[in-house]
Amino acid sequence: MSPRVAGATALRVLTQLRHDPRTIAMLLLVPAVLLTLLRLLFDNDPRQWDAVGAPVLGLFPFITMFLVTSITMLRERTTGTLERLMTLPVAKLDLLVGYGAAFGLVATAQAGVSSAVAFGLLDLDVQGSVATVVGLAVANAILGMSLGLFVSAFARTEFQAVQFMPALVLPQILLCGLLVPRSDMASALDALAGVLPLTYAYEALRDASLGTTANLGRDLAVIVGFTVLSLAFGAATLRRRTP
């Protein structure tokens, strides 16, 4: 791998994003606005806000990073940018690391803004470590980014990319335990939830907010594993072209 090539790829992606203020607004502001709305919903019940605020702090960045990354990467494919890059003597790993680094930096900034709003302006209070909750929020945003990079290979239009939201993301939100505890689910649904990455992302944030860290290592390992696998599968979809 060439750090110079990967860095140049990341810089190009970040430059493109800088010239797209609507995308930047969606990435940085939408999760914070949604958290604010959620806080207002529980304005008369601060304890309920403290209970759901930390888990949702990681879910909103996951959703927006998945959506924006899948669409942005699809544009790279459909406009021929990625195909032209693949005609050059550039390793697929260089391109993948470059894209991943660029979107990973954006994911970190997004989770950081959301965390600052939640803890600084919305008075979110957790029993566990604030730093751990913020770190998990960043990990969840990066997980959404990696899944978005992967699924972009299976869409031909931006509309198709958006359709992956109800197909892949919404079922994970329904089954992760946010709405109904897994212990109350039917056995088949509980088994399905056990193979979905967002389940472990939610449980890690919930436990970290409560100060319970017994399963934190397992949950974090699953999050990292799914992130790496998604990036690896994404690399497999890149096809070398000859000029």
Secondary structure, 3 states (H helix, E strand, C coil): CCHHHHHHHHHHHHHHHHCCHHHHHHHHCHHHHHHHHHHHHCCCCHHHHHHHHHHHHHHHHHHHHHHHHHHHHHHHHHCCHHHHHCCCCCCHHHHHHHHHHHHHHHHHHHHHHHHHHHHHHCCCCCCCCHHHHHHHHHHHHHHHHHHHHHHHHHCCCHHHHHHHHHHHHHHHHHHCCCCCCHHHCCHHHHHHHCCCHHHHHHHHHHHHHHCCCCCHHHHHHHHHHHHHHHHHHHHHCCCCCCC
